Amino acid sequence: MLDTARPTRDGDPAPATPPAGEPRPGRLVVQRGHFTGPTALVPEDLYAEVLRGAARRERARIELAPATLVSTNTYWGRLHATYWQRWTAVPEVRVTLRASGRGRVWLMASDTNKVARAVEVADVDGDTAVELTGSVDRFLDGGGLWLEIGTDTGELAVSGVEWTVAVPRPPRPTSLTICTYNRVEDCLNTLQALLDDPTALARVELVRVVDQGSDPLESRDRFAAVADAFGATLVYQRQPNLGGAGGFTRGLYEATAGDPADDHDVLLMDDDVLLDPEIVVRLTGFAACTTNPAIVGGQMLNLLHPGHVHITAEYAEPEKLRVGRLVPGALEEGFLLGRDERQLPIVQDRRVDTEYNGWWSCLIPAPIVRAIGYPLPLFFQWDDVEFGYRAREHGFATVSLPGAGVWHADFGWKDWDEWHRYFNQRNGLITAALRTGFDRRTVTSTVVELLAQYLVAMQYGLAATLLTAVEDFLEGPAVLDDGSAAAAARIRRIRAAYPETAAVPIADAGLDPRESVVHLAGHKPSKMVRTWLKRVVLQATGRVPFRSGMVPAGEAHWWHVALFERAIVTDMAETGVRIRTRDRERLRELATRAVHTVRRLYTEGPDAARAWKAAEPRLTARETWTRLYED
């Protein structure tokens, strides 16, 4: 390629393509090409990677020096064509951009095995609009489309990248619902991010903030300015705290309040995420093109480690109270800036279908709500899982869309022994009753295994939490009559009696250095039941090897902590420690209660499951939520 003058910015001729966010008639922008994230805390290489040479980046523009090659084969940069071929009937995608200078732009594609090929190429010499088209026809098992931009001896600037498709039908309007509880600054930051991207904001008819907190957004001066900027687009609602289930369901409830012809799809969004508003464009664009209504979920990226994705496709095992299980072939805590064994980027080339999607960011079409009812009033935990599996039973898929994510607090930095574990366990049992055959042997053995581990590891409060969850499940559907608001307060009171459930700052723990030596766990035992029996014998005979010691968070396995009389365990958030002390009286009390509760679960569990199943139409009905919102 020949040399060329440096691309200019001022005085550029008017673009030949419509401005950003204004698609051609009959076409919809489903993805925009950005070269940096919403903040400098986010790695730029999640958007575009400079493979050689040097480039100057802006949000929607990149300038390449001579001898430079840039690739958008990245998390945010590629269009994941395999999901488009599987779930839509879109025959092709068109990429338009503005180029100035001298160089070349390739539309690239890959297959399931990450083997790259060029689809179309455009040489640039001057200031011009570029249009490239790729068929969506050879990606069923995997693969994607992306751009590569290169220079030889010249310089090249590229801006205004848009990926458009022909829309099969007029898109339904979408409203965005944010559920918030005492996260005022986080929520205001999310709202401001939407205001800062008018193109993304234009994709939603309204933004609904459901505020359930005791520290309301409206108490801040900043909220008044944000609300004024939104105008009529923002709907701010205060309501009693009904948990995430009650907050998000409010959006679905209002969006389906009238004639079905007036329904809105609803994009659910957590309040405490770091938001790239591009996700709004991508989720609404994909949902508008699916061959059948489908739940379209965004992926969760880790806020503390923004180059990592939490999980890309997951399933649950309700009878074992397990959620967030990895679908084979998916990524778990995947490093999106890394390379595989062939030194190729980790970009989710192979399509892996999820069974549900978390509601950190998730679009739910109104026809699905009309067909299957509203979420259960579970307060929170498992509400998204149960709804996803209920939709699946009715023939509605869930798609966890790569390249559409929000940064959310890392789950791995949250301690398991918290008050909301009650909801995880109780709601898991409810989901097992509604969405499985409720095999009582599996359910009971799961509860027994967890109780045995908690008690031997001095997690008495966690054992009490699980026992309360089981007992409330056996009480039947009436426990949800108030949306579980009372249960949330009650479980906090119960756990307050157990000191090890609270983290203590290390400076306030008063630790004697002689009794706080760090002890690591060693190898995981191969025979867990035998190991548990040995630990019980050691404890019963007073022969545990350690009187006191410190245990790092990642080493706090039950079979290791069981070797201590007093274990000073680092909290998973690493902000303090939890001091577990053996209490034989507490152990006897909880063990006696456990025997009684487990016996009840085995004998009464099937009848309780049938009662929950019989109550499902009432629990998911609009009338239930009307009563809860009006009480």
Steps between C-alpha positions, in 0.01 A plus 500: 500500500616853423560770757234759571451817697406487868122477534334821604207549736391860455332576172433137409225469238156399619474124547335304224322277751230607746619631837556255785177363640295583189485175303394488140134423441431136574834450675588500866831576668571192712857582595733798496877484471671662796872509564505581873272429792278729706785568746876468511456225762385270220775343284499649150588163351151373583392724209787498250852366504804657337679196359796703375596864468331783684151646509324787674160405637183688573165351591366478143815581302845354455801647319767261374862595451691351204575127515216434744244221521194521725254218563154512654501125559432575865220469754326825404643528149370191321147412394428152630351366179441150635230630736344701218478196273359276775235732642408737214425475130721797410669406169781754508657781698626826356787700648527869421771740612680820411865474394752774430858448386659203330475140606278195487197372690418129511177335609625179658321184609584193705355154543446276800873424520609866481636466146484849347404595145449828315142567389536837328773762467492875431804708406490859620672790329356831615184579692220255435212297635571128515237228486571130548249215502526155650257212470381340822492148361802294609508554875248258647737333745732793550685796357468873468566809289737786572703775337871526442643837409850534360749750364828466313680831450199725550272595786133417532211613720183297543185618678125449520505120472150352493375147445148493356250233400168501319231482766244222446221693676448831678672467839285511810573799723731431793506650845799474731442419868763561768428357844690682774543470876724749683758520221437861417830598341529175303148541364555864410821405319306242297236758410768752404667243274173465311467877466854519365407271209191646327507234228473218751242688705286550189455121481272502806161665537550568869735435789327383818684520832334294774641630828442271799761649731499700821752739341307611190647643182263794515671624818809602299546827313672306224185298438303815421749592227497148357120484503479836327736378226287190441174689499194285436722202410570436870238344727601494867298274731532445874367178651557279807800271485393182323852407396631472148203282407256773598702779345557335164150357482368855539649577159337193343174577680480857368614405149212251461231701678273573205410364162760250369544722195643766732741270685869578543787258518695563820876526537587431864813663639672483839567833668862434599656412165761680297300556184608521141174622340593304188335201667163672453557519125610137479233337716214695343641442152535126547158464666339682207629234260447165674278260308297440818481708817804423714648626824820680398751536779817698535806335646654593833850643490692527827521851641818447702662310214345660189684278253316193630152367423321326788327224302380483141235226519359337811246258636357418841437182699209600725476165679863544605453872576768579243492799273755647261619164367721517193352377172767285328704713261418828674745729676512539877706791632640518149783744429380686192839657431680168501601254231421133460752222443530605134560864599160599362274744688239372744185635335227235550517368144304182574130556567398378844132528591405601851195383695434832676661841544553711810306822526804727532397588143232303320232580243164325545250527212143583596352197316694270733352671806153471347556129435659382826404756764709721725802410713438339837503734805822342630658829617825411325726206409372239251225731368688537171586128494144383559360745243754385241414133550127573495545682169700204373216261590271716284739486204674836547879497482748712693801637313802627692641731234880533482625851438224645717598525864494713813769519766356374829657436842700176480304207646824337611558791739169452680492279808263203492404540866264797465136560594381469142616137495158427651337611176747305291412181688127549552443619144709216363263258672199687360649484150563129544133457594379693196747412227620145580353170613618580855687180572487500879808281537711744300358804677535351847851367445605844374370668815665236721834545325490879538400483867775249574760728342374815671490347848841334487652828371344711781262686268213483746320806366512361148355170625219691674442692176462178300270342759278809497488489119392134502239558770351795313488301177303230682256764627384539140405788268360719777858605587496713183179684583689818595763465228744368765555844652455359852730206429781738403480675837456176696804322357719796593378476859564125509853534368586782739520238778798334329820709526683322217248631246642853528834614360727689741769745381839344563606797712203443733538123534759519781701209363792354691780431247570170675144384430458641152758312298382437143425136418444395138265221401719257310360247254127438468401163651389235253241336728279769646270288718794326666669837549187643661476206741865543597442870570200418719706252702782751545257764621309264730821382667658845520794401280479759220857599403460879522375692800489827304623632168431713195357359179507696170166538324593268215614230745188494720373159389287323759743210523782741588318734739369192684855445630482811723344585833505865394546604138558861397376490142552781252170626362468443124490876444834517688379797703520318833484162673231269634591328824356150527518346848390148585184507711393153608171614650406683182605195300270269700209742469535535122566130444180409687303753297662373181391140562140613548500734198665250265249233602219744422655586163514135401146416613319828432707632209302336216170633639652845541626486141151417376358791699753736341415368155128545559560859610712592197216658296411724793860591585581603142174684437473874450254518790767384746732783403213750498430411863869523597546837332182644648549375858 
